[in-house]
């Protein structure tokens, strides 16, 4: 049996027909919307419309498309005016947030404050609010859901407090969009960053962000746009202002296909929760150290096996049992200081809507055999 449990990194399997959709687009005569007359359907605007609907925003031009959430975060963080200001973020952030901020900190442009999380990997509201009240940041960046433990933050509460204090807010929804309902009419986040290849079930090379019209982001990348080519600078109109160069149109067409499929086939969260609980219970019975998460979470379980090298465990699971998982720090180094998994990190199983009970049973038995070998 082959079992894929690394969906927090990239989802598999994808939606039915995704490969054919991408291949079919590649076979079409290239006619870029806005740059040539007539031609193929405007997959860029159609995709923007689907994404805007997904987060309850009305104007598709507020959606900027790029390759992934890492690129999106770099465009936003480096494009904001952040000279001599304080930025608050959290210990649960991915390096796609931390590293751009570290660069600005190194250059002396920002003062960076990091709010710790609890043993489950969730930001505590009292510490978040205390820090914001103390340092009066211009910008806050919040991870919606941890890619290490699956703990989900109360984004409404945390972002609302930041907005009351005049902060620009960025919500990193890389691990949540496609799993958790994100209604920005209620959240009112200034920026929402997403990727297409995780729980939206789209292809790699897709992602982007929503940005409030009131927030100015200067272009990080400049070049061709196909419109207003007479200008020396990027066009002021969105999203052209922040979208330089040719998009990966076949992959955008694939993401559009996945978004439509997801709309027609609503996810059954209850079944995914049942499987996650089953996996967690099974691992606990095998006496591994599970990072327990109470309350709202995404569908993953992180654990360690005492006195067992986690990279070796991952290697044996893949080569010996054909179970694909993730080991290490998961590109989120600071959270491990909070959840007690330093210096190596954890082993992470992350399921998808396509994971079966048989696959979970098989995985639990495989870990049990590894524990037997350890003892």
PADO-218812 format. One record per residue (C-alpha): x, y, z; residue in three letters; residue number from 0. Coordinates in steps of 0.25 Angstrom, whole numbers. Example, Ala and Ser with C-alpha at 12.3 -4.5 7.8 and 13.67 -1.06 7.14 Angstrom:
# PADO-218812
KEGU     xx     yy     zz  code  pos
KEGU     49    -18     31   ALA    0
KEGU     55     -4     29   SER    1
//
This chain:
# PADO-218812
KEGU     xx     yy     zz  code  pos
KEGU      0      0      0   UNK    0
KEGU      5     14     -4   UNK    1
KEGU      1     25      6   UNK    2
KEGU      3     40      4   UNK    3
KEGU      2     48     17   UNK    4
KEGU      9     60     14   UNK    5
KEGU     -2     69      9   UNK    6
KEGU      2     81     18   UNK    7
KEGU     14     82      8   UNK    8
KEGU      6     79     -5   UNK    9
KEGU     -7     72     -7   UNK   10
KEGU     -8     58    -14   UNK   11
KEGU    -16     53    -20   UNK   12
KEGU    -21     65    -28   UNK   13
KEGU    -35     67    -32   UNK   14
KEGU    -40     58    -44   UNK   15
KEGU    -36     63    -58   UNK   16
KEGU    -26     74    -53   UNK   17
KEGU    -14     68    -61   UNK   18
KEGU    -23     67    -74   UNK   19
KEGU    -27     82    -72   UNK   20
KEGU    -13     87    -71   UNK   21
KEGU     -9     78    -83   UNK   22
KEGU    -20     83    -91   UNK   23
KEGU    -17     97    -88   UNK   24
KEGU     -3     95    -93   UNK   25
KEGU     -8     89   -106   UNK   26
KEGU    -16    102   -109   UNK   27
KEGU    -10    113   -117   UNK   28
KEGU     -4    123   -108   UNK   29
KEGU    -13    136   -107   UNK   30
KEGU    -11    144    -95   UNK   31
KEGU    -23    152    -90   UNK   32
KEGU    -21    167    -91   UNK   33
KEGU     -8    165   -100   UNK   34
KEGU    -14    159   -112   UNK   35
KEGU    -28    160   -119   UNK   36
KEGU    -39    149   -116   UNK   37
KEGU    -33    136   -112   UNK   38
KEGU    -35    127   -100   UNK   39
KEGU    -44    129    -88   UNK   40
KEGU    -37    139    -78   UNK   41
KEGU    -33    129    -68   UNK   42
KEGU    -26    140    -60   UNK   43
KEGU    -39    148    -57   UNK   44
KEGU    -47    135    -56   UNK   45
KEGU    -38    130    -45   UNK   46
KEGU    -37    143    -38   UNK   47
KEGU    -53    143    -38   UNK   48
KEGU    -53    129    -32   UNK   49
KEGU    -43    133    -21   UNK   50
KEGU    -50    146    -18   UNK   51
KEGU    -63    138    -16   UNK   52
KEGU    -56    128     -7   UNK   53
KEGU    -52    139      3   UNK   54
KEGU    -65    147      1   UNK   55
KEGU    -58    159     -6   UNK   56
KEGU    -66    166    -18   UNK   57
KEGU    -55    171    -27   UNK   58
KEGU    -46    161    -34   UNK   59
KEGU    -36    172    -37   UNK   60
KEGU    -32    172    -22   UNK   61
KEGU    -26    158    -24   UNK   62
KEGU    -12    157    -29   UNK   63
KEGU     -7    144    -35   UNK   64
KEGU      7    139    -34   UNK   65
KEGU     15    126    -32   UNK   66
KEGU     12    123    -17   UNK   67
KEGU     10    129     -4   UNK   68
KEGU     25    130     -2   UNK   69
KEGU     26    140    -14   UNK   70
KEGU     13    146     -9   UNK   71
KEGU     18    149      5   UNK   72
KEGU     31    155     -1   UNK   73
KEGU     24    164    -10   UNK   74
KEGU     15    169      1   UNK   75
KEGU     25    171     12   UNK   76
KEGU     36    177      3   UNK   77
KEGU     26    185     -4   UNK   78
KEGU     20    192      8   UNK   79
KEGU     26    205     14   UNK   80
KEGU     33    200     26   UNK   81
KEGU     44    209     29   UNK   82
KEGU     46    211     44   UNK   83
KEGU     34    204     49   UNK   84
KEGU     31    192     58   UNK   85
KEGU     26    179     52   UNK   86
KEGU     19    168     61   UNK   87
KEGU     18    154     57   UNK   88
KEGU     18    140     64   UNK   89
KEGU     27    128     67   UNK   90
KEGU     18    119     59   UNK   91
KEGU     21    126     46   UNK   92
KEGU     27    119     34   UNK   93
KEGU     41    124     28   UNK   94
KEGU     33    131     17   UNK   95
KEGU     29    141     27   UNK   96
KEGU     41    141     36   UNK   97
KEGU     52    142     26   UNK   98
KEGU     47    155     19   UNK   99
KEGU     45    161     32   UNK  100
KEGU     59    157     37   UNK  101
KEGU     65    164     24   UNK  102
KEGU     57    177     28   UNK  103
KEGU     62    176     42   UNK  104
KEGU     76    173     38   UNK  105
KEGU     76    186     29   UNK  106
KEGU     71    194     41   UNK  107
KEGU     57    197     34   UNK  108
KEGU     49    190     45   UNK  109
KEGU     48    186     59   UNK  110
KEGU     43    172     60   UNK  111
KEGU     35    167     71   UNK  112
KEGU     31    152     72   UNK  113
KEGU     20    147     81   UNK  114
KEGU     22    133     86   UNK  115
KEGU     11    122     85   UNK  116
KEGU      7    111     95   UNK  117
KEGU     10     97     95   UNK  118
KEGU      0     93     84   UNK  119
KEGU      6    104     75   UNK  120
KEGU     -5    114     76   UNK  121
KEGU     -4    129     79   UNK  122
KEGU     -9    133     93   UNK  123
KEGU    -18    145     91   UNK  124
KEGU    -13    152    104   UNK  125
KEGU      1    151    100   UNK  126
KEGU     -2    156     86   UNK  127
KEGU    -11    168     91   UNK  128
KEGU      0    172    102   UNK  129
KEGU     11    172     91   UNK  130
KEGU      3    181     82   UNK  131
KEGU     -1    190     93   UNK  132
KEGU     13    191     97   UNK  133
KEGU     20    194     84   UNK  134
KEGU      9    200     75   UNK  135
KEGU     13    193     62   UNK  136
KEGU     10    198     48   UNK  137
KEGU      9    183     43   UNK  138
KEGU      5    170     49   UNK  139
KEGU      6    157     42   UNK  140
KEGU     -2    145     47   UNK  141
KEGU     -1    130     43   UNK  142
KEGU    -16    125     42   UNK  143
KEGU    -12    111     44   UNK  144
KEGU      1    104     48   UNK  145
KEGU      8     95     38   UNK  146
KEGU     14     88     50   UNK  147
KEGU      3     85     59   UNK  148
KEGU     -9     89     52   UNK  149
KEGU    -14     98     63   UNK  150
KEGU    -23    109     57   UNK  151
KEGU    -23    123     63   UNK  152
KEGU    -35    131     66   UNK  153
KEGU    -32    141     54   UNK  154
KEGU    -44    149     56   UNK  155
KEGU    -41    152     71   UNK  156
KEGU    -26    155     68   UNK  157
KEGU    -27    163     55   UNK  158
KEGU    -38    171     61   UNK  159
KEGU    -30    175     73   UNK  160
KEGU    -18    179     63   UNK  161
KEGU    -28    187     54   UNK  162
KEGU    -33    195     66   UNK  163
KEGU    -19    199     69   UNK  164
KEGU    -17    204     55   UNK  165
KEGU     -8    192     50   UNK  166
KEGU     -8    187     35   UNK  167
KEGU    -11    172     36   UNK  168
KEGU     -6    161     28   UNK  169
KEGU    -13    147     30   UNK  170
KEGU     -4    135     25   UNK  171
KEGU    -15    125     20   UNK  172
KEGU     -5    116     13   UNK  173
KEGU    -10    104     22   UNK  174
KEGU    -25    108     24   UNK  175
KEGU    -31    113     11   UNK  176
KEGU    -38    101      5   UNK  177
KEGU    -40     95     19   UNK  178
KEGU    -46    106     27   UNK  179
KEGU    -56    116     23   UNK  180
KEGU    -50    130     22   UNK  181
KEGU    -60    141     21   UNK  182
KEGU    -52    154     20   UNK  183
KEGU    -65    162     22   UNK  184
KEGU    -64    158     36   UNK  185
KEGU    -49    157     37   UNK  186
KEGU    -46    170     30   UNK  187
KEGU    -31    166     28   UNK  188
KEGU    -24    176     20   UNK  189
KEGU    -16    165     13   UNK  190
KEGU    -19    150     12   UNK  191
KEGU     -8    141      6   UNK  192
KEGU    -11    127      0   UNK  193
KEGU     -4    116     -8   UNK  194
KEGU    -11    108    -19   UNK  195
KEGU     -4     95    -17   UNK  196
KEGU     -8     91     -3   UNK  197
KEGU    -23     90      1   UNK  198
KEGU    -28     97    -11   UNK  199
KEGU    -23     84    -18   UNK  200
KEGU    -17     92    -30   UNK  201
KEGU     -4     90    -36   UNK  202
KEGU      9     95    -31   UNK  203
KEGU     13    109    -37   UNK  204
KEGU      0    116    -33   UNK  205
KEGU     -3    125    -21   UNK  206
KEGU     -5    140    -18   UNK  207
KEGU    -12    149     -9   UNK  208
KEGU    -23    158     -6   UNK  209
KEGU    -20    173     -3   UNK  210
KEGU    -30    184      2   UNK  211
KEGU    -31    196     -7   UNK  212
KEGU    -26    205      4   UNK  213
KEGU    -13    198      5   UNK  214
KEGU     -2    203     -4   UNK  215
KEGU      8    192     -8   UNK  216
KEGU     20    197    -17   UNK  217
KEGU     24    187    -28   UNK  218
KEGU     36    178    -24   UNK  219
KEGU     36    172    -38   UNK  220
KEGU     35    181    -50   UNK  221
KEGU     34    179    -65   UNK  222
KEGU     24    175    -76   UNK  223
KEGU      9    175    -73   UNK  224
KEGU      3    176    -86   UNK  225
KEGU     -5    189    -83   UNK  226
KEGU      0    203    -81   UNK  227
KEGU     13    200    -88   UNK  228
KEGU     16    214    -90   UNK  229
KEGU     18    217    -75   UNK  230
KEGU     32    216    -69   UNK  231
KEGU     27    211    -57   UNK  232
KEGU     17    199    -54   UNK  233
KEGU      2    203    -57   UNK  234
KEGU     -5    208    -45   UNK  235
KEGU    -17    200    -47   UNK  236
KEGU    -18    187    -39   UNK  237
KEGU    -15    176    -41   UNK  238
KEGU     -5    180    -52   UNK  239
KEGU      3    188    -43   UNK  240
KEGU      8    176    -35   UNK  241
KEGU      8    166    -47   UNK  242
KEGU     20    167    -55   UNK  243
KEGU     23    157    -66   UNK  244
KEGU     16    145    -72   UNK  245
KEGU      8    137    -63   UNK  246
KEGU      9    122    -63   UNK  247
KEGU     -4    121    -70   UNK  248
KEGU     -6    106    -71   UNK  249
KEGU     -4    105    -56   UNK  250
KEGU    -14    116    -54   UNK  251
KEGU    -24    109    -63   UNK  252
KEGU    -21     97    -54   UNK  253
KEGU    -24    105    -41   UNK  254
KEGU    -37    110    -47   UNK  255
KEGU    -41     95    -50   UNK  256
KEGU    -38     92    -36   UNK  257
KEGU    -46    103    -30   UNK  258
KEGU    -58    100    -38   UNK  259
KEGU    -57     85    -34   UNK  260
KEGU    -56     89    -20   UNK  261
KEGU    -69     98    -21   UNK  262
KEGU    -76     86    -27   UNK  263
KEGU    -71     76    -17   UNK  264
KEGU    -71     82     -3   UNK  265
KEGU    -61     76      6   UNK  266
KEGU    -66     67     18   UNK  267
KEGU    -58     72     29   UNK  268
KEGU    -65     63     39   UNK  269
KEGU    -59     51     32   UNK  270
KEGU    -45     57     32   UNK  271
KEGU    -47     60     47   UNK  272
KEGU    -50     46     50   UNK  273
KEGU    -38     41     42   UNK  274
KEGU    -29     51     49   UNK  275
KEGU    -34     46     63   UNK  276
KEGU    -33     32     59   UNK  277
KEGU    -18     34     55   UNK  278
KEGU    -15     42     68   UNK  279
KEGU    -21     31     77   UNK  280
KEGU    -14     20     69   UNK  281
KEGU     -1     27     71   UNK  282
KEGU     -3     30     85   UNK  283
KEGU     -6     15     87   UNK  284
KEGU      8     12     81   UNK  285
KEGU     14     21     92   UNK  286
KEGU     20     31     83   UNK  287
KEGU     20     46     88   UNK  288
KEGU      9     53     81   UNK  289
KEGU      8     68     81   UNK  290
KEGU     -7     69     86   UNK  291
KEGU    -15     80     80   UNK  292
KEGU    -29     83     86   UNK  293
KEGU    -39     92     80   UNK  294
KEGU    -40     96     65   UNK  295
KEGU    -29     90     57   UNK  296
KEGU    -25     85     43   UNK  297
KEGU    -24     71     40   UNK  298
KEGU    -10     67     44   UNK  299
KEGU     -2     60     55   UNK  300
KEGU     12     63     59   UNK  301
KEGU     20     54     68   UNK  302
KEGU     34     49     72   UNK  303
KEGU     39     35     76   UNK  304
KEGU     48     36     88   UNK  305
KEGU     62     32     85   UNK  306
KEGU     59     30     70   UNK  307
KEGU     65     39     60   UNK  308
KEGU     53     46     53   UNK  309
KEGU     60     46     39   UNK  310
KEGU     63     31     40   UNK  311
KEGU     48     29     44   UNK  312
KEGU     44     37     31   UNK  313
KEGU     54     29     23   UNK  314
KEGU     49     15     28   UNK  315
KEGU     34     19     26   UNK  316
KEGU     37     23     12   UNK  317
KEGU     46     12      8   UNK  318
KEGU     40      1     16   UNK  319
KEGU     25      4     16   UNK  320
KEGU     23     14      5   UNK  321
KEGU     18     24     14   UNK  322
KEGU     21     39     10   UNK  323
KEGU     22     48     22   UNK  324
KEGU     30     60     26   UNK  325
KEGU     41     61     37   UNK  326
KEGU     49     72     42   UNK  327
KEGU     46     87     46   UNK  328
KEGU     36     88     34   UNK  329
KEGU     42    102     31   UNK  330
KEGU     36    108     44   UNK  331
KEGU     48    107     53   UNK  332
KEGU     43    116     65   UNK  333
KEGU     30    108     68   UNK  334
KEGU     38     96     72   UNK  335
KEGU     44    104     84   UNK  336
KEGU     30    106     89   UNK  337
KEGU     25     92     87   UNK  338
KEGU     37     85     92   UNK  339
KEGU     42     78     79   UNK  340
KEGU     56     85     78   UNK  341
KEGU     66     83     72   UNK  342
KEGU     61     73     62   UNK  343
KEGU     47     76     60   UNK  344
KEGU     36     66     58   UNK  345
KEGU     30     55     49   UNK  346
KEGU     17     60     43   UNK  347
KEGU      6     53     37   UNK  348
KEGU     -4     62     29   UNK  349
KEGU    -16     56     23   UNK  350
KEGU    -25     60     11   UNK  351
KEGU    -40     59      7   UNK  352
KEGU    -36     47      0   UNK  353
KEGU    -29     39     11   UNK  354
KEGU    -36     26     15   UNK  355
KEGU    -38     19     28   UNK  356
KEGU    -30      7     22   UNK  357
KEGU    -18     16     20   UNK  358
KEGU    -19     21     34   UNK  359
KEGU    -19      7     40   UNK  360
KEGU     -7      3     31   UNK  361
KEGU      1     16     36   UNK  362
KEGU     -2     13     51   UNK  363
KEGU      2     -1     49   UNK  364
KEGU     15      3     42   UNK  365
KEGU     19     13     54   UNK  366
KEGU     16      1     64   UNK  367
KEGU     26     -8     57   UNK  368
KEGU     36      4     57   UNK  369
KEGU     33      5     72   UNK  370
KEGU     35    -10     74   UNK  371
KEGU     48     -9     67   UNK  372
KEGU     52      2     76   UNK  373
KEGU     49     -5     89   UNK  374
//
